């Protein structure tokens, strides 16, 4: 039985970071809404309470039933979680006494506390709280303070209950990983043996038990998630897996042929389904982004269903759903808004009559890549940038036409090849798919990149003649999970060369701009 830590999410926008930090310590964890506490069987080694945008003093603040947890299992409250432990167990929390936002210096008062083992007496932490704990519960002891907040961290005597008003999960808390490690590896006693190899071994066994001798179909996109899901399933059930790769006519230049070729030596049974004419026909005249998405989604299901019906005795549909999809789609009533819905989450049309299997459902994106490498998948696939489900349709602002697709494909091809060919060795850019190593080219340093064709025209001069053509926007961001993203600081010579090449070689483009918006407030894609 895999040992695990339960994280109760009270609505913090960085709860996923807690999970990712624990996974980096090779400790398996699961995130649940604060009001849906799972069965606490012997596999559960400890519980963490997340932060929240709410105040514990609010009438509608998230309320957690900790009767089966506090005093029985190791417990760590973070920010709102710390204030909740103080407020509901005899202490006091007040507003406008000592608000702290941003960096602060933490002074360890009790270096003998297990939570502060090997933590320097003075270190930087990240604060984000309007309320503060003015009085601790009975039996609680201060273990760390800041200049403005006396009760920055505490523990309760006679229990394995700990609390911190700062955020150990964020990068700016310099000793945060050590503190979280002290909690899960020391206080909770986790072995820290949850690795890509152990995940593969466990998951293959589970898939064989779940699926048996049934047949499974999987929709391949050429992306990281579906590729890893396919190879993992192939390892488990072999010839009983059939993969379908749909050409929607909106893919990048030569992508349909290139992706099919890349799967040839991987042992996967792949069917290429060319439905490009149907997609482009149905998209004619449609300009609104959500309307485009709905058409593409409907046609994808219809095309997939058509080919799936040709697979005799198929009982399962495999999907590349990953953990952020599940968390974001769940939403937490009263604590945080549902960020977005995902096409992989929520089921299928009833007429397909297939059961769903999601082998990557509990993995973050970086973990999917590590599992892919452990499975021996080629780096060109494991390190591939995310690509939107609606493909180039949402990188063409307005109506999608053959001519616009031609322009965008040519510009995008120049851009992506330029990223791959630019040597950035020694520039200090970490690899986006594995931050533990330095990137050798710009493509590997970037999380996601693409070109957007804009629906306006501008005047230019080419060969002493006036032109009136389209501008394109280059987009490139760095991120860890796409929930937040920063624009990438390109070397000027790269931007100059790419702009020059696109304008010279792509008929229909006479201007290139670079999008330097971060997420938030912008999104990664324009539509």
Secondary structure, DSSP 8 states (H G I E B T S, - for coil): ---EEEEEESS-TTHHHHHHHHHHTT--EEEEETT------TTEEEEEE---SS-TTSTT------TTTBTTBEEEEETHHHHHHHHHTT-EEEEEEEEEEEEEEEEES-TTSGGGTT--SEEEEEEEEEEEEEE--TTEEEEEE-SS-S-SEEEETTTTEEEESB-TTSTTSTTHHHHHHIIIIIIS-------HHHHHHHHHHHHHHHHTT-EEEEEE-SSHHHHHHHHHHHHHHGGGEEEEEEE-S-S-TTHHHHHHHHHGGGT--EEEEE-HHHHHHHHTT---HHHHHHHHHHHHHHHHHHHHTTSTTEEEEE----HHHHHHHH-BTTTB------TTSS---GGG--EEE-TTTT--HHHHHHHHHHTT--HHHHT-----TTGGGGTBSS---HHHHHHHHHHHHHHHHHHHH-B-TTS--B-SS-TTSB-SBHHHH-SEEEEEEEEEEEEEEETTEEEEEEEEEEEEEE-SSSSSBEE----HHHHHHHHHHHHHHSTTEEEEEE----BTTS-SS--
